[in-house]
Amino acid sequence: MSQMLVGIDVSLRSHHVHFMRADGAALADFSVSNDRTGADTLIKRVLETAEKNQCAHIQIGMEATDQYSWHVAHYLQDQLKGYEPGYRCQIYVLNARKVARFKKGYDTLPKNDKIDAWVIADHLRFGRLPSEMKEAHHYAALQRLTRTRFHMMREIGRNKTYFLNQLFLKFSGMRQDNPFSNTFGTTSLAVIEELDPETVAEMSLEDLTAFLQERGRNRFANPEEVAAYLQKLGRSSFRLNKTMEDPVNLSLSVTLSVIQHMESQVKRLDKEIAKLMKGIPQTLTSVKGIGDVFAAGLIAEIGDISRFKDHHALAKYAGLSWNQHQSGEYESENTSRMRTGNKYLRYYLIQAAESIRKHDSEYKAFYLKKYNEVPNHKHKRALVMTARKLVRLVHSLLRTNQLYTPPERRRD
């Protein structure tokens, strides 16, 4: 069966296209607009060129560049179905980083759209491709929500860091050693917004205790101790220049409003994710610690589990694999984690691992074992290793569709 390779360099307004034969010879090179008219033109030229050159097998490749490849990839897939079985059409959405590395093999190539389309077509010719794109709109719909949630959570984290940096200017002691378990808790924020170090230091212990009890709704076991420690921090904290007080307070207030608004939007996403998950059969939520959100994040990125032959392949896809460093008789004991992989899948695996270790005795013991193996970066390393262990379980549950049995019940 003769083969034709189609490389598409996607962009916002237009795509550059290169047609190539299996032997590397160029068949055509042109541009089309990034709309339905352009896609129809592309399909027409693909079929005409394939017929002229007697190519029954057509492979189409493009980079997963932001959202610009989404419409054209799915449109081509939908429209080219009508030409089967006369033509076998396969569409591949390629990792942009891997395409860039492939291009490095041609060290004299310039950087332009025409060359990039040629590189993608040549990448298809050499093979070693990911799984071809399958029609799975329910995964794509879920992915929109879980990826948006990922970006929202990352922005919330950045804004919280900025808030804490501003807090040092207003109340340095609370930034250094906050007496409250959560800086962003109700009582802690009441102190930050309504008081300052000087006011805290000058208040009577009784008044400060009453303030904390009122704002904390009488939830403190030892409010006098918290108030006394807060006064100590107030006395030791720097005093802010009067000119700086209002700007710093406004900065804190605005940043906090942004954080709280974004957190409310995350709750909206979580509700919609839970609705979609009701229509997706899965057993991941049988693991205590994996709720609808984490399960959705995993399923949205993994898609059809049959794409991965084993849990090692899934771990590699998530970027939870470690490179071997060996030469001759030498093999290093210290290996670094791969800096590639699906960042969204890796994020949800790590978040799920953090939750599971608090509920499951097996994962808790594994986390503690890894935590105690090294002197530095203990939590981060242990959590990543626990996430790698979780990959095996996720792969098994999705493949078998069986419920998870906790370690305590396995011993019964």
Secondary structure as UniProt FT lines:
FT   STRAND          3..9
FT   STRAND          14..21
FT   TURN            22..23
FT   STRAND          26..33
FT   HELIX           36..52
FT   TURN            53..54
FT   STRAND          57..63
FT   TURN            66..69
FT   HELIX           70..80
FT   HELIX           81..83
FT   TURN            84..86
FT   STRAND          88..94
FT   HELIX           96..103
FT   TURN            104..105
FT   TURN            107..108
FT   HELIX           113..126
FT   HELIX           137..170
FT   HELIX           172..176
FT   TURN            183..184
FT   HELIX           186..194
FT   HELIX           197..202
FT   HELIX           205..215
FT   TURN            216..218
FT   HELIX           223..236
FT   HELIX           242..277
FT   TURN            278..279
FT   HELIX           284..286
FT   TURN            288..289
FT   HELIX           292..302
FT   HELIX           305..307
FT   HELIX           311..318
FT   STRAND          326..327
FT   TURN            328..329
FT   STRAND          330..331
FT   HELIX           343..356
FT   TURN            357..359
FT   HELIX           361..371
FT   TURN            372..373
FT   HELIX           378..400
FT   HELIX           407..410
//
